[in-house]
Amino acid sequence: MTVKSTVKTEENKVIISVDDRFDFSLHQQFRDSYSEINNKGQEYILDLSNTKYMDSSALGMILLLKDHVEMNASTLTISNPSDTVSKILEIAQFHRLMTIK
C-alpha cells in the first residue's frame, strides 16, 4: 500500500496515486502527499486506477484533500477509479462534490 505524489510544475498539476488498498493505514502518507503543496490554481488529480479497495476512512481523507484544494483555489479530479471504487464513490455521492473521470 503506497501513496505517491508527483508535482508537474510545467503542467500546473499535482497527481496523487494510491495503490491497492485505500484505508486508514494510509492516513499519514496520504496527508503528507499534499499538505506541503500550497501553490494557488494547481490542478489536483487523485489517480485511483490501481486502487482495488477503499473504505469510509478513505472517503473522509478525500474530503480533507478537497478542503485543502479549495483553500488553495485549485481543482480536484478523481481519475480512473475501478468499477468497485467507482460504485463506492457513487453511493457516497462524490460526483456531486467533485469531478470523477
N, C-alpha and C positions, 0 to 999 in steps of 0.2 A: 504494500500500500504506500503509494507515494504521491506527493503533490509537487508539481513542477511549475514554476513561473518563468515566463520569458517576456522580456520587455523589448519590443521592436520600435525603437526610437524614431526611425525614419518613416514608419507607417503610423506612428502615434497609437500603438496598440500594446495591450498587456494581455498575454494569453496564459491562463491558468488551467492546467490539466490535472485530472485526478484519475489514477489508475486503480483498477479492481474494485475495492470496497470504499465507499464514501460514508464514514460513520464517525462517531465521537472520537475515536482513537486518532483521527487526523486533525482534530480541532486546532492544536497549536501550529502544526505545519501549514494548514490552510490559512490561518490568520497571518502567519509570517510571510506567506506568499504575496500578500498585497498591502500589508499595513505600513510599510515604509515608502510606498509609491504614492506620492501626493501631487502629481502633475495634473493640472486642470485640463479638461477636454480630452482625456485619454479614452480610447475605446477598450473596454474590458471584455474579453471573451472567455467564458468558462467552458472549456472543452471537456465534454463528458463522453467522448466516443469510446474510451477504454474503461468506463465505469460500468461494472456489472451489477452493483447493488448500492442502494442508498437508503438511509433510514431517516427518521424525523429529525434527528440532530443535524444531519446534512442539510435539510431544508432550512433549519434555523441558521446554519452557517452561511448559506447562500443569501439569506435576508440580511445578515450582518455585512456581507460583501456589498450587497445592494445599497445599504446605508452609506458605506464608505465611498462607493462610486458616486452616489448622489451628492455627497458633501464636496466632492471634487468636480462637480459639474460635468460628469462623464456619463457614458452609457454602458449598459451591461447586456450582453447577449449570451444565452446558453446555446452552445452548438453541439450538434451530432449526438444527442442522447440516444442510448439504445432503446429498444421497444419497452423494456421493463422500466427503465428510468423515466422514459417519456410518460408512461402511464402514471407513475408516482407524481411527477410534476403536474400532470393534467388533473389528477384527483385533488392536489393541493391548490389548484387554480393559479399556478405560477404564470401561466400565459397572460393573465390579467395584469401582472406586475412587471413583466419584462419580456423581451423578445426571445423566443425559442425557435431555433432553426434546425 
